[in-house]
C-alpha cells in the first residue's frame, strides 16, 4: 500500500513540476516514477524551477548553466544524486546545497569554478562521491574543504592546466576515503605531507606531466595506499634518490603506469625504486611508450636482486618506437626469477627468447594475447627448461596455424594444465596430436574449425570450442566436466554416453530445435545447461516437457528469457515458457478420432434420414433428370404416333389390358395406345424408352390406384416421366382414378401428384356398370382434346 501511495505522490509531484516550469523550460526534464530526472543536452541556462521532493536523481550535464542560486534546489530534500558536469558554472551561492542533506553523489566537473567554498559542502554529511575535476581553481582554498564530508569515499580534484598547488590541510578529515583522483598535470608546489593525512586509501590516480614531486607523494602515501596509478607522465627526467624514501616497508601492493613515457635511464631508476621498497606485488604498464633501445645500466642491475618481490607484471599496448633496433633485454633477465604471473598483451610480441624463458623459474601464469606469435617462435620460447612451473598459458589471438605443431611445441611444459589458443587460424584439425600430460583445460574457441577429432586430448576436464563451424560432436572424453560449444551449427545435444562426468554444458546459439527429458536425464551428472538462443520448434511435446519439469529452471541457467520459439510461424519470437498452442495442434489424434466418429454418426444419421425421407429416390430422380437433359424437350408433330401413353401399376394390368385396351383400340375410329409391355423397344434403356414413348404420345393416361402408389409409382423411371411431363404441359395428362385414394396415403415425395389431384379434374372409374359407358365416353373425349 505504501508503494502505491509513493507512486501516486511522485506522479503528482512531477505533474506539478511540469506546470510550474516557465514556458522555456516546459520540456526541460524527463522524469520517471522513481524520481530520476534527465535534463542533459537541453541548452538550459539555469536550473529548472519548481523542483520538488519527488526528485531523487537530477542530471543536468552538458548544458549552459552559469549560476546556482540558493533557492534553485531548496525543494529537493530527498535528492540523492546531482550531476552538473560540463556546464559553464562560475558561481554557487553559499546556501545552495543547504537542503541536500541526503545527497550522496555530486558532480561539478568541467565547469568554470575558480574558487571553492567550504560552505557548499558543510550540509552534505551524507556525500559519498564528489567530482571537482576540470575547473579553474588553482588550489583547494584557504580552509579545509572536505572535513565535513565524513562519509566521502570517492574524491576527484584538480585540472589539466590551472591546478598548481597541493597544501597540507587539503585532505584533512577524510578518514573513510577509498578512492582519490588528482589531476596535477601542472603541479608547481607540493607542501610536505599534503597527502599523509589520508589513511587506508585503496586507490590513488595521480595525473602529472613531470615527476618532480613523485617521490615525495610516494613517501607520504607509502603507509596508507594500496594501489597507486600514475597517468600521462614523462619519466625521462626521473631520478631515484634513496634519501627521499623514509619507509622501505610500504602498504602499496600495486603500481600502475598508464600512458607513461619511459626511457632506458628512467626505467633503471624505476627498478631502483621498486627494489628499495618492499610490499609491491604487482606492476602494470597500460598504453605506455618505451622510448629507448633497451640499453639499461647493467652495473646497477647486478646489485638488484628481486625488485621488491614483484610477483605479477602486466604490460598492455606497449609502444616501442625503435623496435627494430631494440636490445634483447638480457640485462634484466636476472630480475625475473620470482615473477609468477606475466601478461604482455597487444604489444606486437613475436618471440620470448629462450634464455628469458629459462630465467622465469617461478612463472605460473603467462598471457601473450593479441601478439604476433607463430609456431616457430613459440618453439624457441618454450625451449628445454623454459617456464618449468608454468600452469596457465594464454596465446589467444596470435598467428598460430597448425594445431599439431602447437601441441608438439608445448610438450616441454610438464606442469601445463590450462591452455588458451583461441582466436587463432587453425581451421582444420588433424586426426591425432600430442599434448602435455597434465593438460586439463583447452580453449579452441573462435578458430574456425569445422570438425573435431581425437586430436583433442582425452584427459581434458574443461573444453571450450565455442564460435566455430562444428555441426556435430562425437568425441569420447571420459573426464570432461565442462563443455562450452556455443555458437556452432549443432542440431542436437551431444551423446551423453561419450561424456559420463559432464557437469556444465553451454550449447547456446546453435540450431537445436528441441531436446527431451530422456536426453537431459541421460546426463546423470549434469548440474548446469545453457541452451538458449537456438531455433526451437515449439511442438506440443516440447512445450509439455518444459511445463512439466519444475526443476528445469535449476538446470537451465539462461531460462526462460533466452528460449524463444522459431517455429511454428504463429508463435515465432515468443518465449517458450509463455507459448500455448491450440488444442487442434496438441491433440491431433484425439481430434481426428473425434472427427471420424462424428463423420460416421453423420453418415449413419444421413442414411437413416435418407431411408426415412426417401432420399435415395430423390437422388435417382436427379440422375434421371440429368440424363434426360440430353433429350429434346418435345418431339416434332410428325413423330407423334400414339394417342396416349398409359402409365399403370403391374397389379392393375388386367383392367388396362382387358378393359381399357378393348374399349379404346377397338373403337371406331380406334385409339392407338402405348403400353410398356408391348411397345417398349427391347434392349433400350428403360428411361429412354419412357421418354421416347411420352414424347411420341399425344396424351399420357395415369391409372391411379393404391397399387400404383405402393409400387413407388411404377418405379422411379416412370415417376421421372411424370415430373417431366407435368413441368412441360399439364394439359397432356389424364388422371384415371381406378379406386378411391386418400390424399394422405400418397407419399410426400409425390408432391407433384398431390398438387395435380388438388387442381386438376380426374376421371373416376365407376363400379356401377350402367355408368361405365359414360366413363369411356369421357375418356375418349379427353384423349381427343
ZITA-V308488 format. One record per residue. N is the residue number from 1. D_LAST is the distance of its C-alpha to the last C-alpha in whole Angstrom. Layout:
BEGIN
N	D_LAST
N	D_LAST
END
This chain:
BEGIN
1	102
2	105
3	104
4	101
5	103
6	105
7	102
8	101
9	105
10	105
11	101
12	103
13	106
14	104
15	102
16	105
17	107
18	104
19	104
20	108
21	108
22	109
23	106
24	108
25	108
26	104
27	103
28	106
29	106
30	103
31	104
32	102
33	102
34	105
35	107
36	107
37	108
38	107
39	109
40	110
41	109
42	108
43	111
44	113
45	116
46	117
47	116
48	113
49	113
50	112
51	112
52	112
53	113
54	109
55	111
56	112
57	112
58	112
59	112
60	113
61	115
62	114
63	114
64	117
65	119
66	122
67	123
68	123
69	124
70	125
71	122
72	119
73	119
74	120
75	117
76	116
77	118
78	116
79	116
80	117
81	116
82	117
83	117
84	118
85	119
86	119
87	119
88	122
89	124
90	127
91	128
92	127
93	129
94	131
95	129
96	125
97	125
98	126
99	123
100	122
101	124
102	121
103	121
104	121
105	120
106	122
107	121
108	123
109	123
110	124
111	124
112	127
113	129
114	133
115	135
116	134
117	134
118	135
119	133
120	130
121	130
122	132
123	129
124	127
125	128
126	125
127	125
128	124
129	124
130	125
131	125
132	127
133	127
134	127
135	129
136	132
137	134
138	138
139	138
140	137
141	139
142	143
143	141
144	140
145	136
146	134
147	137
148	134
149	131
150	132
151	129
152	128
153	127
154	126
155	128
156	128
157	131
158	132
159	131
160	131
161	134
162	135
163	136
164	140
165	141
166	141
167	143
168	145
169	143
170	140
171	138
172	140
173	138
174	135
175	136
176	132
177	131
178	129
179	129
180	130
181	130
182	132
183	132
184	135
185	135
186	138
187	140
188	143
189	145
190	145
191	147
192	148
193	146
194	143
195	141
196	143
197	142
198	138
199	138
200	136
201	134
202	131
203	130
204	132
205	130
206	133
207	132
208	136
209	136
210	140
211	141
212	144
213	144
214	142
215	145
216	146
217	142
218	142
219	145
220	144
221	141
222	142
223	142
224	139
225	136
226	134
227	132
228	134
229	131
230	133
231	131
232	131
233	135
234	137
235	140
236	142
237	145
238	144
239	148
240	148
241	151
242	152
243	154
244	151
245	149
246	151
247	149
248	148
249	146
250	143
251	139
252	137
253	135
254	133
255	134
256	131
257	132
258	129
259	129
260	132
261	134
262	137
263	140
264	142
265	145
266	143
267	141
268	144
269	145
270	142
271	143
272	146
273	145
274	143
275	145
276	148
277	145
278	144
279	140
280	138
281	135
282	133
283	133
284	130
285	130
286	127
287	126
288	130
289	131
290	134
291	136
292	139
293	139
294	140
295	144
296	145
297	148
298	149
299	152
300	151
301	148
302	150
303	152
304	148
305	147
306	144
307	143
308	143
309	141
310	137
311	135
312	132
313	131
314	128
315	128
316	125
317	124
318	128
319	128
320	131
321	132
322	134
323	132
324	133
325	137
326	137
327	139
328	138
329	139
330	141
331	144
332	142
333	141
334	143
335	142
336	139
337	140
338	139
339	135
340	133
341	129
342	129
343	126
344	126
345	123
346	121
347	125
348	124
349	126
350	126
351	129
352	131
353	134
354	135
355	138
356	137
357	134
358	137
359	139
360	136
361	137
362	136
363	132
364	129
365	127
366	126
367	123
368	123
369	119
370	118
371	121
372	121
373	122
374	121
375	122
376	125
377	127
378	126
379	127
380	131
381	130
382	129
383	132
384	135
385	136
386	134
387	132
388	133
389	132
390	129
391	126
392	123
393	123
394	120
395	119
396	116
397	115
398	117
399	117
400	117
401	114
402	115
403	115
404	117
405	120
406	120
407	120
408	123
409	124
410	124
411	126
412	129
413	128
414	129
415	128
416	125
417	122
418	120
419	119
420	116
421	115
422	112
423	111
424	112
425	111
426	110
427	107
428	107
429	109
430	111
431	110
432	113
433	116
434	119
435	120
436	123
437	123
438	123
439	120
440	118
441	116
442	114
443	112
444	110
445	108
446	107
447	108
448	104
449	105
450	101
451	102
452	105
453	107
454	110
455	112
456	111
457	114
458	113
459	116
460	114
461	114
462	112
463	110
464	108
465	106
466	104
467	102
468	102
469	99
470	99
471	96
472	97
473	100
474	101
475	105
476	107
477	109
478	111
479	113
480	111
481	110
482	109
483	106
484	105
485	102
486	100
487	99
488	98
489	94
490	94
491	91
492	92
493	95
494	98
495	98
496	100
497	102
498	104
499	105
500	106
501	109
502	107
503	107
504	106
505	103
506	102
507	99
508	97
509	95
510	94
511	90
512	90
513	87
514	87
515	90
516	90
517	92
518	93
519	94
520	96
521	97
522	98
523	101
524	103
525	106
526	104
527	105
528	103
529	100
530	99
531	96
532	95
533	93
534	91
535	87
536	86
537	83
538	82
539	80
540	79
541	82
542	84
543	84
544	84
545	87
546	89
547	88
548	89
549	92
550	94
551	97
552	96
553	97
554	101
555	100
556	98
557	101
558	99
559	96
560	93
561	94
562	94
563	91
564	88
565	84
566	83
567	80
568	77
569	77
570	75
571	79
572	81
573	84
574	84
575	87
576	86
577	88
578	85
579	82
580	79
581	76
582	73
583	72
584	69
585	72
586	74
587	72
588	70
589	70
590	69
591	66
592	65
593	65
594	63
595	61
596	60
597	60
598	58
599	55
600	55
601	55
602	52
603	50
604	51
605	49
606	46
607	46
608	46
609	43
610	41
611	41
612	41
613	38
614	36
615	37
616	37
617	34
618	33
619	35
620	33
621	30
622	32
623	33
624	30
625	28
626	31
627	31
628	27
629	28
630	29
631	26
632	24
633	21
634	18
635	19
636	18
637	16
638	18
639	19
640	15
641	16
642	14
643	11
644	12
645	15
646	16
647	19
648	21
649	25
650	28
651	29
652	25
653	25
654	26
655	23
656	21
657	23
658	24
659	22
660	18
661	19
662	20
663	18
664	15
665	17
666	19
667	17
668	17
669	15
670	15
671	13
672	15
673	15
674	18
675	20
676	23
677	26
678	25
679	23
680	25
681	28
682	31
683	34
684	31
685	31
686	28
687	27
688	27
689	25
690	23
691	22
692	21
693	19
694	17
695	17
696	16
697	13
698	10
699	9
700	12
701	13
702	16
703	18
704	21
705	24
706	28
707	28
708	25
709	27
710	31
711	30
712	30
713	26
714	26
715	29
716	29
717	27
718	24
719	24
720	24
721	21
722	19
723	21
724	21
725	17
726	17
727	19
728	17
729	14
730	13
731	9
732	9
733	11
734	11
735	14
736	16
737	19
738	21
739	24
740	25
741	26
742	28
743	27
744	31
745	31
746	28
747	31
748	31
749	30
750	26
751	26
752	23
753	21
754	24
755	22
756	18
757	19
758	21
759	19
760	15
761	14
762	14
763	15
764	18
765	20
766	22
767	25
768	26
769	25
770	25
771	22
772	20
773	19
774	17
775	15
776	14
777	12
778	11
779	10
780	9
781	6
782	5
783	6
784	4
785	0
END
